[in-house]
Amino acid sequence: MSLLLIQFLFPLAMGQGLVQPIPAKAPTPKDNPQTKEKIELGKMLYFDPRLSYDGTVSCNTCHNVMAGGEDGRSVSVGVNGHKGGRGAPTVWNSAFLSVQFWDGREPSLEAQAKGPMINPIEMGNKDHKLVIDRLKKIPGYVNEFKKVFKGKDPLNIDNVAKAIASYERTLITPDAPFDKFLKGNKKAISAQAKAGWETFQSVGCTTCHSGVNFAGPTLPEGTGFFMKFPLYPNTQYDKKYKFTEDKGRYEVTKKDADMHMFRVQTLRNIALTTPYFHNGKVNTLEEAVRVMGKTQLNKDLSDKEVSNIVAFLKSLTGVFPKQTMPRLPPTPGVVVVDHK
């Protein structure tokens, strides 16, 4: 999206309220309605390392739903110990994002689910056919896909992605203290968090971090909300943390206008998703706030301003619905992961 379009759309979002409590349910595409059975199948696939080439990496490996929805690493590690170039963004509340990945290269959760399976660094399969052929050797999956999707050949990559996306749409963290504050409970957050919210607005953070996910205004699926990072390059932080080594969305589009452009990230549960930024170079929330103040607003925030903003950000930690490990379909007498 161009900055001009952002400038046009943002006032529309402002008119609906600068920020809103997170909804209890995520939007669902017409071609992938939620069902209990599909969600459970998606959960099984999400936790199953057999989707990777060598049987070692599942979706949950990098996006751990038993924690903050990421892996706590500066950059993620895939098959054969290969390290990626970016950290894993949280999967919690990702259903409220209009594009996926740091560079916004995929328009939906369904499209996002397919990519890592055939990424040589992540799950390492050469193509989706290998994934489907493997799943078809597992009777439990064959039966589940028949029940959930029906049709002549229901076990296909599109339905695998639909099932995983259906599970991911349940990963919502409502009822953060700040949500309760927005709904009228003025005692839900501390005086320091209230001061932090005021500072957050007054210094300009809400220019980008607005909406239900604190990741920008609600936009149609596939229309990303992007911002240049760092907006003010060559600061002490840019030099220290080497932010500009990653060209951002430019790597996808090869357009000069997209150089160092990134999808605006959610701030929900931000206190739990250390380390910070696309390259995972910053270890504390306090430092991350200082970095954002200088690189995006060209402001040197005081210690008090930083402390107050951090208190506000901590109030964005929501309630995590309990996750239980699924029982995966067994393969007695059959080796389905054989990559000799």
N, C-alpha and C positions, 0 to 999 in steps of 0.2 A: 504494500500500500504506500502511496506517496504521502509525503508530509502535508501536501495541500489537502488531500482527502482526509487525513487525520484531523486537520484543523477545521474541516467542515463537519465531520462526524462528532468530534468531541463535545461541542456545545450541545448537540442533541442528547448525548449521554448525560451531560451535566443537568439538563432539564428534567431528567428522570430521577435525579438524586445523585450526588457525587459518588457515594458508596452505598451498597445495600447489603443486608444480611444474606448469607448464602442460602439458596433454596434447599429444601429437603430432597428434591429429586432433580436430576440432570435432564436437559433436553434430549429427546430420543428421535433419531431419524425415522422416517416413515417406512423405509425398507429394512429396518432392523428393530422391530418392537421388542420390548423387554418381556421375557417370560422367566419364571423361576427355574425351569429346566435348562434354558439357554445360559442363564447366569451361572448355574452350577457347572455346566460343561465348560464355560469360559474360565471359571476359576481353576478347574482341573488343568486346562491347557496352560494357564498362566503360571502354575507352579511346576509344570512338567519339564525337566531338563532334557527330555528326549526330543524336544523341538530343536535342540542344537545339534550340530554335526557330530560332536564327540560325547554328547550326553552329559555335559557338565554345567551348562548354563540355561537357566529358565528366565522368564520375564522377571520373576521375583528376585533373581540374583542381583540385578541392577536397580530394580524398583521395589524395594522391600516393604511390603504392606504391613509387616509386623513392626515396622518402625516409622520413619518419616516419609516413606515412599521413594527413597533413593538408597544409595549404598554407602554413604559416608566417606567416599573416596574423592580425591581431587579429580581424577578421571576414572572412568569405569574400566573394568577388566573383563574381556570376553574369552572365547575358546583359546586354548593353548597359551594362556597368560597374556594375550595381546592387549595392549593398552589403547584405549580410544583417545581422541583429542579433546574431549569435553566431559564434564561431569554429567551424571544422570539427573535430569530434572525430576521432581517429585511426581508420582502418578496420582496422589491424592488431589481431588478436585480438578483433575486435568480435563474432565468432561465439560467444564465450563470455558475451556479455551477454544478459540475459533480456528486455530492452527496448532500443529504439534511440532515438537523438537525445538531446540534453541533457535534454529534458523527458519522455522516455520515452513519447512519443505513439504509437509503433508497436511492435508486439509481436515482430516478427521481421525478419530481413534481407530477406525477400521483400517484406514490407509497406514497409519503409524504402526499397527500391529504386524503388518507384513514385512516392513523394512528390516528390522534386526535379524530376522530369520536367515536372510540371504546376504547380510553384511559380513564380509570376510573377517572383520575384527570382533564382531559381536557374537552371533550364533554360528556363523561360519558355513552355512549350507550353500552349495553352488547354485541351487535354484529351489523354487517352491515344490517342484515335483518330488524332490528327495524327501521333503518334510511330509507330503501327503502319502507317498509310498510307505513311509515308515509308520505313519498313523494307521494306515489300512492293514498293517500286520498286527494291530492290537485290537482284538475282538471287542473289548469294552468300548473303545472309541467308535468303532463301526456301528455298534448298536445305539450308542448315545446320539450320534449324528442322524441316524435314521429316525429316532424318536423326536428330536428337536427340529430338524429341518425338512424331513420327509423328501419327496422327489426321487428321481432315478439314481442320481449320484451325489448324495448330500455331503459326503466327506470331500470337500474341496477347499482351496485356500481362501476363497471369499467367505465361506461359512466359518472357517477357523478364525478368521479376523473378526467376523461378526460376533462370535461367541466371546472372544477375549474382550472386545470392546464393551459388550453387554455387562460383563463382570466389572470392568473398569468404571462404568457409569454408576456403580453402587458405592464407589470409593469417595464418599463425601463426608466432610468433617463439619457438621453444623454446631450451633450453640457455643461458639467462642464467646468469651466475656464481652468482646467488642460488639458482637452481634446482639447480645442481650442489651447492651448499652444503646445500640441503634433502635432497638424495639421499645425503649423507654425506661429501662432500668438504669438509672443514673448511678447506682451504687455498684454496678457490675464490674467497673474498672476503677483502679486507684486514681487518686488525684494526680500522681505523676504521669500515669498513662493518658489522662485527659489533657494534661499540659503537652504531652508528646503528640497527641492527635492535633492539637492546635498548632504546634510547631511544624508538624508534618504538612499541614495545609499551607501555612504561611510562607514557608521557604520554597514551596513549589513542587513537593513530591507527588501531589495528586494530579499534576499535569499528565503523568503516565500511569500511576498506580491508583486506579479508580475502579468502579464497578463491583460486582459481587465477588470477584476473585482478586481484587486489587491488582489486576493485570491489564487494565484498560477497559474501554466501553464494550458493551455487548455488540458483537458484529456477526454478520452471516458466516456460517461455516465456510472455511476456505479463505476468508478475508482476514489477514493478520494485522495485528497492531504492533508495529515495529518502532524501535528507536535506536539511534546511533549510540554505540558505546565503545569507547568513551566519547561523549559529545564534545568535551574539552580535552583534547589529547595533550600529551607531553607534560602532564603533571607529575609530581613526585610518585604518585600512586601508579600511574601508567607505566612509568619506568621501573618501579619496584616489582610490580606484578605482571608485567609483560602482556597487558591486555590486548594490544593492537597486533600481536602475532597471529591472532585468529581473525580472518577476514569476514566472519559472520555470514550473512545471507548472500554475499557476493559469491561464495563458493557454490551456491545453488544456481543463481541467475546469471552470473558473470556480468552483471550490470554495475557500472561505476557508482550509480546512485545507491546501491545496496552494500557498498563497502562498509564493514563494521556495523551493519544493522542486525539487531537481534530482536526476537519476539520479547515483548515486555513480560517479565516473569511474575508469577503470583507471589504475593507476600503472605498468604495464609500458611500458618504453621512454620513460618520462616525461622523461628527460634530453634526448630528441631532439625533443620536441613543443612547443617554445617557439612562441608565447607561451601563458600559462596563464590558466585560468578561462574561463567562458562568454563573457566579453566581451573576452578577450585583452589585458587591461590590464597584466598582470604579465610582465616580460621575463626574469627569472632564476629558476632553481630555488630559490636561497637565499631570495629574497624570497617566493616562493610558499610555502615551508615556514613562514616567519615569519607570513605571512597566515593560513595554516591553523591554526597554533598559537593565534593570538589570536582569530580569528573563529569557530573550531569548538570549541576547547578552553578558551578564555579564559585562555591561558597565554602569558607573554612568554618565549619560548625564548631561551636564551643563545646566544652565537656558537658555542660549542663544540657545543651540542646541534644547532644548525642544520647546522653543518659535518658532523657525524657522520651525521645523517639524510640529507643530500644524498649522502654517500658510499654509504650503503645504497641509496638510490633509483637511483643510477647502476649498481648491481649488478643491477638489474632489466632492463637492456638485453639483449635476446635476440639470437639469430642470425637474420638476415633471409634467407629463401630467395631465390635469384636470380630476378629478374623480367626477362623479355624482352618487348619491344614486339610486339604481335601484328600480323599482316598483315591489314588491313581489306578487306572486299569492295569492289571498285571499281564505278564506275557510268559506264562509257564512253558518251558521247553523251547522257547524261541528267543533268539538274540536279535533285537531290532536295532541296536546301536553297534554297528560293525563297520569301522572306518579304516580297516587295515589296507 
